[in-house]
C-alpha cells in the first residue's frame, strides 16, 4: 500500500491517501516530522492506520489528537487491541474518538483524586459481563502505564465503549438507554410474578441476549412477518406469560413508541415462560 502525505497535523499524526485516493490517518512517533504534502509516507514509522471515512469524524479525531499526549493514544490502542482479542470482535476505528478522549479524561481526573460513580455499574456487570471483564483488564493496562489504580465504576464506563463499538456506531447514550430498558423489563417480570430471578441461569442470559438484539433491531425496523397460529396457541397455553408480555408491550410502546408484532410477543412469551418456570416452582 503506497501512501502519500496529504496533510501534516503534528509530528506524530498525518493525513495520507493511497493510490485510489482514499484517505487514512496515520499515527506513529515522528511520522510527520519534516514531511510535506505529496511526500511518500515513511511506512517504517506507521504504528496505526485509522480508516475514518466520515469528514466530521476525521475532524473530530484530528482535533482530539492535537490536544492529547500520544502516549494516551498508544495506551488506548493497546486497550482496543486487547478488547478485540478478548471479545473476538473487530471494532470500527471510530471507537478511538470516544475512547481516547475518555481514557485521557480518566487519567486526568484520577491524578486529581477524582473518580466518578456510575449509576449503571451493576446493570453493566450483569448485562455485559464479557465487556466488563475486558474493561477490568483495561484498568490493568492503565495501572501498568500510568501507575493509577481505578475503580470498577471507571471500568464500567470503559465497558460501555466496548458495547458501543460492536453496535455499528450506536451512541453511548443509546447504550445507556438500552441498559435501563433491560432493567425495566426485568422489573416488570419480577413484579408480575412476584419472584426474584436467578441471574446466574442460562435462561436469564438467553433472555438478556434476546432483549439486547431486539433493541438493536428496532432501531432499524421490526420483522413484520406474523405467525398468528403459533402466537394464539402459546397465548392460550401460557396466559400468565402473555399477560406479562402485554405489560412489556405497553411499556415499550410508551418508552420507545414501538408496538410489538405477534412474532415478537411470541418470543417474549416463550422467554418469560422459560425464565420464570423454575423460579415459580421454588417459591
Beta strands, then each sheet from edge to edge (+ up, - down):
strand 1: 4-10
strand 2: 13-17
strand 3: 23-27
strand 4: 48-50
sheet 1: 1+ 2- 3+ 4-
end
